[in-house]
Amino acid sequence: MKIAMVGQKTNVTRFGGIERHVGLLADRLAERGHEVTVFTRARYGDPTAAAHGVRLIGRPCIPSKHLEAITHSAWCSTEAGLRGYDVVHFHGVGPCLTIPFAKLPHRSAICATVHDQDYNKDKWSPLARRMLRAGEASACRHADRVIAVARYLQRHLREEYGRESDYIPNGNDPLTQRVPGPLLAEHGLEPGRYLLFLARLVPEKGCDVLIRAIRASETPYRLAVVGGASHSDDYAASLRRLAGDDPRIAFLGFQSGDALDELRTNAGAYLMPSLQEGLPLSLLEMLWYGMPVIASDIPAVHEVDGAVEPGSVTPLAAMTLLVGATVIRENHWLRPLLAHRVAVSIGQVSYGMYLMHMLSYNVVKKTLQTLAGEGAVHWALVFGLTVIVAYCAAFLSYRYYESIFLRMKHRYAS
């Protein structure tokens, strides 16, 4: 079949979530013998080399925050219709406004993938939000098949428009691990001693939350902010003003290839304080690396089935507290709470709980399922018992094993 992709900016897979999605999809379709055309926006420079069977076509657009996507999509939709593709695949709700253009000359089959609820993002004006909602409605009315990358998006389309959609979640290829190299050295980052924020610098990604938390704390961990602005230069500038002269906060700009792999492999933790997401590929990728992840409590995060247990996701407000309290100031109002003997006891066994939590979870889950039957156990009960079992196991390990070596350390180090 001849297939056209419309809606993405470029085929540079590290540029954004939709671009990575389209890049992976186009390559796989070409591997199966289909002829795939990916329309790109000429203003984003030369695209990366395409896989065999994938053709890249750059087309112009009006370089404006509100007109870029719609003008490019209108051109590409019309051209795709005139060229008589078997399938025209639209990505994102905004470009879906132009679906009728692709159906005028020929009866191409139209597929639309809803990646996110873009109209909920603060960067758009009220008029732009209405147009984005209209694009979502256009996808539901005019597309032959609609794909939702998340269950909550699928439910929304059914409840709002009465349209059934196919649930096909995002995924990622195996990635590359890199030892610490020149990029870390250039920015003064130590392996395992920095927190990684990886996203476009737009309000809905919540980078300002992390910067405020770092500045309010005395944590020795640095914050590596990786990503560039996307029609959000004012917001990006405000982040730099917010960071001020704090040497712990480093803006590394857009990174890709080996440099990005190096940053992701060696971070101490990945932070995702997003207010709005579809199904974040960056989260899936960081979980592939086995990286500790702190993410905001939004529907998209709960879509990562099997990787994030219900109840284990840190809410946005708690994220600020967690990062800010990493090394809390002596005069901070939370200091007495954290100095309480209960908090100190938990702190002593916290690493043991981290090591024991998956074993404890599996023991609790299997035991309850054996006693109550498959599917009859509420996740809150599993979570609560897992915490108790993990704490008890970690306490016994600390009391009868780790404390012996700690006493030896204090004895011979003094």
Secondary structure as GFF3:
##gff-version 3
##sequence-region A 1 414
A	DSSP	beta_strand	2	6	.	.	.	ID=ss1
A	DSSP	alpha_helix	17	31	.	.	.	ID=ss2
A	DSSP	beta_strand	35	41	.	.	.	ID=ss3
A	DSSP	three_ten_helix	42	44	.	.	.	ID=ss4
A	DSSP	beta_strand	54	59	.	.	.	ID=ss5
A	DSSP	alpha_helix	68	83	.	.	.	ID=ss6
A	DSSP	beta_strand	87	91	.	.	.	ID=ss7
A	DSSP	three_ten_helix	95	98	.	.	.	ID=ss8
A	DSSP	alpha_helix	99	103	.	.	.	ID=ss9
A	DSSP	beta_strand	109	114	.	.	.	ID=ss10
A	DSSP	three_ten_helix	118	120	.	.	.	ID=ss11
A	DSSP	alpha_helix	126	142	.	.	.	ID=ss12
A	DSSP	beta_strand	145	148	.	.	.	ID=ss13
A	DSSP	alpha_helix	151	161	.	.	.	ID=ss14
A	DSSP	beta_strand	166	167	.	.	.	ID=ss15
A	DSSP	alpha_helix	182	186	.	.	.	ID=ss16
A	DSSP	beta_strand	194	198	.	.	.	ID=ss17
A	DSSP	three_ten_helix	203	205	.	.	.	ID=ss18
A	DSSP	alpha_helix	207	216	.	.	.	ID=ss19
A	DSSP	beta_strand	222	226	.	.	.	ID=ss20
A	DSSP	alpha_helix	233	243	.	.	.	ID=ss21
A	DSSP	beta_strand	249	253	.	.	.	ID=ss22
A	DSSP	alpha_helix	257	266	.	.	.	ID=ss23
A	DSSP	beta_strand	269	272	.	.	.	ID=ss24
A	DSSP	alpha_helix	281	288	.	.	.	ID=ss25
A	DSSP	beta_strand	293	295	.	.	.	ID=ss26
A	DSSP	alpha_helix	299	302	.	.	.	ID=ss27
A	DSSP	alpha_helix	316	324	.	.	.	ID=ss28
A	DSSP	alpha_helix	335	339	.	.	.	ID=ss29
A	DSSP	alpha_helix	341	372	.	.	.	ID=ss30
A	DSSP	alpha_helix	379	397	.	.	.	ID=ss31
A	DSSP	pi_helix	398	402	.	.	.	ID=ss32
A	DSSP	alpha_helix	403	413	.	.	.	ID=ss33
###
